[in-house]
Amino acid sequence: MVLPIVDEYKPKCYVCNNAFDTIELLREHQKTKHAEFVIYHENQKREPAPGDVTVF
């Protein structure tokens, strides 16, 4: 599959792969069409896995 270079700069929804003209339209689309997906991932607790070593 070959993607057109014309739309390469437009932001895309990572769930349905639709392209939008502005990032604001993309955010609005994700909050309305994929609300359950966005809410699930926003509420996940992010922390290092057990055994991870951090070097300062």
PDB file with one MODEL, atoms N, CA, C and O in Angstrom:
MODEL        1
ATOM      1  N   MET A   1       0.839  -1.171   0.000  1.00  0.00           N
ATOM      2  CA  MET A   1       0.000   0.000   0.000  1.00  0.00           C
ATOM      3  C   MET A   1       0.889   1.240   0.000  1.00  0.00           C
ATOM      4  O   MET A   1       1.830   1.342   0.787  1.00  0.00           O
ATOM      5  N   VAL A   2       0.589   2.149  -0.864  1.00  0.00           N
ATOM      6  CA  VAL A   2       1.363   3.378  -0.974  1.00  0.00           C
ATOM      7  C   VAL A   2       0.507   4.534  -0.467  1.00  0.00           C
ATOM      8  O   VAL A   2      -0.620   4.732  -0.920  1.00  0.00           O
ATOM      9  N   LEU A   3       1.061   5.298   0.485  1.00  0.00           N
ATOM     10  CA  LEU A   3       0.335   6.440   1.024  1.00  0.00           C
ATOM     11  C   LEU A   3       0.722   7.696   0.266  1.00  0.00           C
ATOM     12  O   LEU A   3       1.883   7.860  -0.108  1.00  0.00           O
ATOM     13  N   PRO A   4      -0.224   8.575   0.036  1.00  0.00           N
ATOM     14  CA  PRO A   4       0.110   9.805  -0.671  1.00  0.00           C
ATOM     15  C   PRO A   4       0.949  10.738   0.207  1.00  0.00           C
ATOM     16  O   PRO A   4       0.687  10.877   1.402  1.00  0.00           O
ATOM     17  N   ILE A   5       1.945  11.365  -0.386  1.00  0.00           N
ATOM     18  CA  ILE A   5       2.818  12.274   0.336  1.00  0.00           C
ATOM     19  C   ILE A   5       2.075  13.573   0.668  1.00  0.00           C
ATOM     20  O   ILE A   5       2.484  14.298   1.575  1.00  0.00           O
ATOM     21  N   VAL A   6       1.007  13.872  -0.042  1.00  0.00           N
ATOM     22  CA  VAL A   6       0.262  15.116   0.137  1.00  0.00           C
ATOM     23  C   VAL A   6      -0.272  15.240   1.563  1.00  0.00           C
ATOM     24  O   VAL A   6      -0.229  16.332   2.130  1.00  0.00           O
ATOM     25  N   ASP A   7      -0.770  14.167   2.153  1.00  0.00           N
ATOM     26  CA  ASP A   7      -1.383  14.207   3.475  1.00  0.00           C
ATOM     27  C   ASP A   7      -0.423  13.822   4.595  1.00  0.00           C
ATOM     28  O   ASP A   7      -0.860  13.612   5.726  1.00  0.00           O
ATOM     29  N   GLU A   8       0.833  13.727   4.317  1.00  0.00           N
ATOM     30  CA  GLU A   8       1.793  13.246   5.306  1.00  0.00           C
ATOM     31  C   GLU A   8       1.914  14.169   6.516  1.00  0.00           C
ATOM     32  O   GLU A   8       2.182  13.694   7.619  1.00  0.00           O
ATOM     33  N   TYR A   9       1.726  15.464   6.339  1.00  0.00           N
ATOM     34  CA  TYR A   9       1.894  16.422   7.428  1.00  0.00           C
ATOM     35  C   TYR A   9       0.668  16.525   8.330  1.00  0.00           C
ATOM     36  O   TYR A   9       0.753  17.106   9.412  1.00  0.00           O
ATOM     37  N   LYS A  10      -0.463  15.977   7.912  1.00  0.00           N
ATOM     38  CA  LYS A  10      -1.708  16.092   8.681  1.00  0.00           C
ATOM     39  C   LYS A  10      -1.691  15.127   9.866  1.00  0.00           C
ATOM     40  O   LYS A  10      -1.201  14.004   9.746  1.00  0.00           O
ATOM     41  N   PRO A  11      -2.228  15.566  11.020  1.00  0.00           N
ATOM     42  CA  PRO A  11      -2.314  14.649  12.165  1.00  0.00           C
ATOM     43  C   PRO A  11      -3.323  13.536  11.893  1.00  0.00           C
ATOM     44  O   PRO A  11      -4.368  13.768  11.286  1.00  0.00           O
ATOM     45  N   LYS A  12      -2.998  12.318  12.351  1.00  0.00           N
ATOM     46  CA  LYS A  12      -3.861  11.162  12.126  1.00  0.00           C
ATOM     47  C   LYS A  12      -4.288  10.548  13.444  1.00  0.00           C
ATOM     48  O   LYS A  12      -3.540  10.546  14.422  1.00  0.00           O
ATOM     49  N   CYS A  13      -5.491  10.033  13.451  1.00  0.00           N
ATOM     50  CA  CYS A  13      -6.010   9.304  14.605  1.00  0.00           C
ATOM     51  C   CYS A  13      -5.313   7.943  14.643  1.00  0.00           C
ATOM     52  O   CYS A  13      -5.302   7.220  13.646  1.00  0.00           O
ATOM     53  N   TYR A  14      -4.734   7.596  15.790  1.00  0.00           N
ATOM     54  CA  TYR A  14      -4.013   6.332  15.885  1.00  0.00           C
ATOM     55  C   TYR A  14      -4.944   5.140  16.052  1.00  0.00           C
ATOM     56  O   TYR A  14      -4.483   3.999  16.008  1.00  0.00           O
ATOM     57  N   VAL A  15      -6.247   5.371  16.243  1.00  0.00           N
ATOM     58  CA  VAL A  15      -7.206   4.276  16.381  1.00  0.00           C
ATOM     59  C   VAL A  15      -7.811   3.911  15.027  1.00  0.00           C
ATOM     60  O   VAL A  15      -7.824   2.741  14.647  1.00  0.00           O
ATOM     61  N   CYS A  16      -8.315   4.915  14.295  1.00  0.00           N
ATOM     62  CA  CYS A  16      -8.994   4.634  13.030  1.00  0.00           C
ATOM     63  C   CYS A  16      -8.202   5.115  11.809  1.00  0.00           C
ATOM     64  O   CYS A  16      -8.614   4.860  10.677  1.00  0.00           O
ATOM     65  N   ASN A  17      -7.086   5.797  12.015  1.00  0.00           N
ATOM     66  CA  ASN A  17      -6.171   6.234  10.953  1.00  0.00           C
ATOM     67  C   ASN A  17      -6.787   7.272  10.009  1.00  0.00           C
ATOM     68  O   ASN A  17      -6.388   7.363   8.848  1.00  0.00           O
ATOM     69  N   ASN A  18      -7.749   8.049  10.494  1.00  0.00           N
ATOM     70  CA  ASN A  18      -8.305   9.149   9.705  1.00  0.00           C
ATOM     71  C   ASN A  18      -7.412  10.373   9.848  1.00  0.00           C
ATOM     72  O   ASN A  18      -6.878  10.625  10.928  1.00  0.00           O
ATOM     73  N   ALA A  19      -7.243  11.134   8.776  1.00  0.00           N
ATOM     74  CA  ALA A  19      -6.424  12.343   8.797  1.00  0.00           C
ATOM     75  C   ALA A  19      -7.300  13.562   9.051  1.00  0.00           C
ATOM     76  O   ALA A  19      -8.442  13.624   8.596  1.00  0.00           O
ATOM     77  N   PHE A  20      -6.750  14.539   9.790  1.00  0.00           N
ATOM     78  CA  PHE A  20      -7.472  15.764  10.124  1.00  0.00           C
ATOM     79  C   PHE A  20      -6.612  16.961   9.772  1.00  0.00           C
ATOM     80  O   PHE A  20      -5.389  16.855   9.690  1.00  0.00           O
ATOM     81  N   ASP A  21      -7.261  18.114   9.562  1.00  0.00           N
ATOM     82  CA  ASP A  21      -6.541  19.324   9.169  1.00  0.00           C
ATOM     83  C   ASP A  21      -5.767  19.943  10.323  1.00  0.00           C
ATOM     84  O   ASP A  21      -4.666  20.455  10.120  1.00  0.00           O
ATOM     85  N   THR A  22      -6.323  19.906  11.531  1.00  0.00           N
ATOM     86  CA  THR A  22      -5.658  20.504  12.688  1.00  0.00           C
ATOM     87  C   THR A  22      -5.658  19.528  13.851  1.00  0.00           C
ATOM     88  O   THR A  22      -6.442  18.580  13.887  1.00  0.00           O
ATOM     89  N   ILE A  23      -4.769  19.773  14.796  1.00  0.00           N
ATOM     90  CA  ILE A  23      -4.683  18.922  15.978  1.00  0.00           C
ATOM     91  C   ILE A  23      -5.922  19.073  16.861  1.00  0.00           C
ATOM     92  O   ILE A  23      -6.306  18.134  17.558  1.00  0.00           O
ATOM     93  N   GLU A  24      -6.548  20.258  16.830  1.00  0.00           N
ATOM     94  CA  GLU A  24      -7.769  20.467  17.611  1.00  0.00           C
ATOM     95  C   GLU A  24      -8.905  19.584  17.099  1.00  0.00           C
ATOM     96  O   GLU A  24      -9.658  19.022  17.894  1.00  0.00           O
ATOM     97  N   LEU A  25      -9.033  19.461  15.793  1.00  0.00           N
ATOM     98  CA  LEU A  25     -10.051  18.572  15.219  1.00  0.00           C
ATOM     99  C   LEU A  25      -9.774  17.120  15.578  1.00  0.00           C
ATOM    100  O   LEU A  25     -10.702  16.352  15.834  1.00  0.00           O
ATOM    101  N   LEU A  26      -8.501  16.741  15.597  1.00  0.00           N
ATOM    102  CA  LEU A  26      -8.130  15.379  15.981  1.00  0.00           C
ATOM    103  C   LEU A  26      -8.501  15.113  17.437  1.00  0.00           C
ATOM    104  O   LEU A  26      -9.056  14.059  17.747  1.00  0.00           O
ATOM    105  N   ARG A  27      -8.205  16.050  18.332  1.00  0.00           N
ATOM    106  CA  ARG A  27      -8.538  15.879  19.754  1.00  0.00           C
ATOM    107  C   ARG A  27     -10.048  15.768  19.954  1.00  0.00           C
ATOM    108  O   ARG A  27     -10.515  14.938  20.735  1.00  0.00           O
ATOM    109  N   GLU A  28     -10.800  16.597  19.254  1.00  0.00           N
ATOM    110  CA  GLU A  28     -12.259  16.549  19.354  1.00  0.00           C
ATOM    111  C   GLU A  28     -12.789  15.212  18.848  1.00  0.00           C
ATOM    112  O   GLU A  28     -13.693  14.633  19.452  1.00  0.00           O
ATOM    113  N   HIS A  29     -12.236  14.721  17.749  1.00  0.00           N
ATOM    114  CA  HIS A  29     -12.635  13.427  17.192  1.00  0.00           C
ATOM    115  C   HIS A  29     -12.365  12.305  18.188  1.00  0.00           C
ATOM    116  O   HIS A  29     -13.218  11.443  18.402  1.00  0.00           O
ATOM    117  N   GLN A  30     -11.184  12.314  18.794  1.00  0.00           N
ATOM    118  CA  GLN A  30     -10.837  11.247  19.734  1.00  0.00           C
ATOM    119  C   GLN A  30     -11.707  11.292  20.982  1.00  0.00           C
ATOM    120  O   GLN A  30     -12.059  10.246  21.528  1.00  0.00           O
ATOM    121  N   LYS A  31     -12.059  12.493  21.439  1.00  0.00           N
ATOM    122  CA  LYS A  31     -12.902  12.593  22.629  1.00  0.00           C
ATOM    123  C   LYS A  31     -14.337  12.173  22.357  1.00  0.00           C
ATOM    124  O   LYS A  31     -15.026  11.730  23.276  1.00  0.00           O
ATOM    125  N   THR A  32     -14.808  12.300  21.119  1.00  0.00           N
ATOM    126  CA  THR A  32     -16.180  11.929  20.815  1.00  0.00           C
ATOM    127  C   THR A  32     -16.297  10.502  20.287  1.00  0.00           C
ATOM    128  O   THR A  32     -17.140   9.741  20.760  1.00  0.00           O
ATOM    129  N   LYS A  33     -15.479  10.133  19.332  1.00  0.00           N
ATOM    130  CA  LYS A  33     -15.608   8.814  18.693  1.00  0.00           C
ATOM    131  C   LYS A  33     -14.905   7.703  19.462  1.00  0.00           C
ATOM    132  O   LYS A  33     -15.375   6.565  19.455  1.00  0.00           O
ATOM    133  N   HIS A  34     -13.799   8.002  20.121  1.00  0.00           N
ATOM    134  CA  HIS A  34     -13.006   6.977  20.808  1.00  0.00           C
ATOM    135  C   HIS A  34     -12.859   7.305  22.288  1.00  0.00           C
ATOM    136  O   HIS A  34     -11.788   7.113  22.863  1.00  0.00           O
ATOM    137  N   ALA A  35     -13.918   7.795  22.902  1.00  0.00           N
ATOM    138  CA  ALA A  35     -13.860   8.255  24.293  1.00  0.00           C
ATOM    139  C   ALA A  35     -13.440   7.140  25.244  1.00  0.00           C
ATOM    140  O   ALA A  35     -12.612   7.363  26.128  1.00  0.00           O
ATOM    141  N   GLU A  36     -13.996   5.951  25.077  1.00  0.00           N
ATOM    142  CA  GLU A  36     -13.667   4.852  25.994  1.00  0.00           C
ATOM    143  C   GLU A  36     -12.188   4.463  25.892  1.00  0.00           C
ATOM    144  O   GLU A  36     -11.571   4.126  26.903  1.00  0.00           O
ATOM    145  N   PHE A  37     -11.626   4.505  24.707  1.00  0.00           N
ATOM    146  CA  PHE A  37     -10.217   4.179  24.509  1.00  0.00           C
ATOM    147  C   PHE A  37      -9.319   5.229  25.158  1.00  0.00           C
ATOM    148  O   PHE A  37      -8.349   4.888  25.836  1.00  0.00           O
ATOM    149  N   VAL A  38      -9.643   6.507  24.950  1.00  0.00           N
ATOM    150  CA  VAL A  38      -8.841   7.601  25.493  1.00  0.00           C
ATOM    151  C   VAL A  38      -8.921   7.617  27.016  1.00  0.00           C
ATOM    152  O   VAL A  38      -7.899   7.770  27.685  1.00  0.00           O
ATOM    153  N   ILE A  39     -10.124   7.462  27.572  1.00  0.00           N
ATOM    154  CA  ILE A  39     -10.301   7.477  29.033  1.00  0.00           C
ATOM    155  C   ILE A  39      -9.566   6.312  29.671  1.00  0.00           C
ATOM    156  O   ILE A  39      -8.935   6.482  30.715  1.00  0.00           O
ATOM    157  N   TYR A  40      -9.633   5.139  29.070  1.00  0.00           N
ATOM    158  CA  TYR A  40      -8.942   3.971  29.617  1.00  0.00           C
ATOM    159  C   TYR A  40      -7.442   4.220  29.713  1.00  0.00           C
ATOM    160  O   TYR A  40      -6.827   3.907  30.733  1.00  0.00           O
ATOM    161  N   HIS A  41      -6.853   4.776  28.670  1.00  0.00           N
ATOM    162  CA  HIS A  41      -5.412   4.985  28.659  1.00  0.00           C
ATOM    163  C   HIS A  41      -4.981   6.187  29.494  1.00  0.00           C
ATOM    164  O   HIS A  41      -3.848   6.215  29.974  1.00  0.00           O
ATOM    165  N   GLU A  42      -5.847   7.175  29.680  1.00  0.00           N
ATOM    166  CA  GLU A  42      -5.512   8.303  30.549  1.00  0.00           C
ATOM    167  C   GLU A  42      -5.509   7.885  32.011  1.00  0.00           C
ATOM    168  O   GLU A  42      -4.744   8.434  32.804  1.00  0.00           O
ATOM    169  N   ASN A  43      -6.348   6.926  32.383  1.00  0.00           N
ATOM    170  CA  ASN A  43      -6.475   6.504  33.768  1.00  0.00           C
ATOM    171  C   ASN A  43      -5.485   5.424  34.178  1.00  0.00           C
ATOM    172  O   ASN A  43      -5.468   5.028  35.344  1.00  0.00           O
ATOM    173  N   GLN A  44      -4.671   4.942  33.272  1.00  0.00           N
ATOM    174  CA  GLN A  44      -3.693   3.926  33.626  1.00  0.00           C
ATOM    175  C   GLN A  44      -2.583   4.522  34.471  1.00  0.00           C
ATOM    176  O   GLN A  44      -2.098   5.621  34.203  1.00  0.00           O
ATOM    177  N   LYS A  45      -2.187   3.778  35.498  1.00  0.00           N
ATOM    178  CA  LYS A  45      -1.114   4.213  36.381  1.00  0.00           C
ATOM    179  C   LYS A  45       0.220   3.817  35.743  1.00  0.00           C
ATOM    180  O   LYS A  45       0.483   2.634  35.525  1.00  0.00           O
ATOM    181  N   ARG A  46       1.053   4.806  35.448  1.00  0.00           N
ATOM    182  CA  ARG A  46       2.342   4.552  34.812  1.00  0.00           C
ATOM    183  C   ARG A  46       3.444   4.627  35.862  1.00  0.00           C
ATOM    184  O   ARG A  46       3.597   5.636  36.550  1.00  0.00           O
ATOM    185  N   GLU A  47       4.196   3.559  35.971  1.00  0.00           N
ATOM    186  CA  GLU A  47       5.328   3.531  36.896  1.00  0.00           C
ATOM    187  C   GLU A  47       6.329   2.505  36.379  1.00  0.00           C
ATOM    188  O   GLU A  47       5.985   1.670  35.542  1.00  0.00           O
ATOM    189  N   PRO A  48       7.559   2.561  36.868  1.00  0.00           N
ATOM    190  CA  PRO A  48       8.551   1.588  36.414  1.00  0.00           C
ATOM    191  C   PRO A  48       8.149   0.159  36.797  1.00  0.00           C
ATOM    192  O   PRO A  48       7.512  -0.068  37.825  1.00  0.00           O
ATOM    193  N   ALA A  49       8.524  -0.769  35.970  1.00  0.00           N
ATOM    194  CA  ALA A  49       8.250  -2.171  36.243  1.00  0.00           C
ATOM    195  C   ALA A  49       9.169  -2.662  37.352  1.00  0.00           C
ATOM    196  O   ALA A  49      10.256  -2.114  37.537  1.00  0.00           O
ATOM    197  N   PRO A  50       8.752  -3.687  38.094  1.00  0.00           N
ATOM    198  CA  PRO A  50       9.626  -4.232  39.142  1.00  0.00           C
ATOM    199  C   PRO A  50      10.945  -4.712  38.533  1.00  0.00           C
ATOM    200  O   PRO A  50      10.960  -5.415  37.523  1.00  0.00           O
ATOM    201  N   GLY A  51      12.039  -4.321  39.166  1.00  0.00           N
ATOM    202  CA  GLY A  51      13.352  -4.715  38.675  1.00  0.00           C
ATOM    203  C   GLY A  51      13.996  -3.702  37.747  1.00  0.00           C
ATOM    204  O   GLY A  51      15.166  -3.857  37.396  1.00  0.00           O
ATOM    205  N   ASP A  52      13.268  -2.668  37.339  1.00  0.00           N
ATOM    206  CA  ASP A  52      13.862  -1.626  36.507  1.00  0.00           C
ATOM    207  C   ASP A  52      14.909  -0.844  37.306  1.00  0.00           C
ATOM    208  O   ASP A  52      14.706  -0.542  38.482  1.00  0.00           O
ATOM    209  N   VAL A  53      15.992  -0.532  36.675  1.00  0.00           N
ATOM    210  CA  VAL A  53      17.069   0.208  37.332  1.00  0.00           C
ATOM    211  C   VAL A  53      17.178   1.578  36.694  1.00  0.00           C
ATOM    212  O   VAL A  53      17.249   1.701  35.472  1.00  0.00           O
ATOM    213  N   THR A  54      17.190   2.606  37.526  1.00  0.00           N
ATOM    214  CA  THR A  54      17.329   3.965  37.048  1.00  0.00           C
ATOM    215  C   THR A  54      18.739   4.456  37.386  1.00  0.00           C
ATOM    216  O   THR A  54      19.166   4.382  38.538  1.00  0.00           O
ATOM    217  N   VAL A  55      19.443   4.946  36.399  1.00  0.00           N
ATOM    218  CA  VAL A  55      20.796   5.455  36.605  1.00  0.00           C
ATOM    219  C   VAL A  55      20.740   6.980  36.536  1.00  0.00           C
ATOM    220  O   VAL A  55      20.265   7.550  35.553  1.00  0.00           O
ATOM    221  N   PHE A  56      21.223   7.623  37.575  1.00  0.00           N
ATOM    222  CA  PHE A  56      21.232   9.083  37.612  1.00  0.00           C
ATOM    223  C   PHE A  56      22.586   9.618  37.255  1.00  0.00           C
ATOM    224  O   PHE A  56      22.784  10.833  37.234  1.00  0.00           O
TER     225      PHE A  56
ENDMDL
END
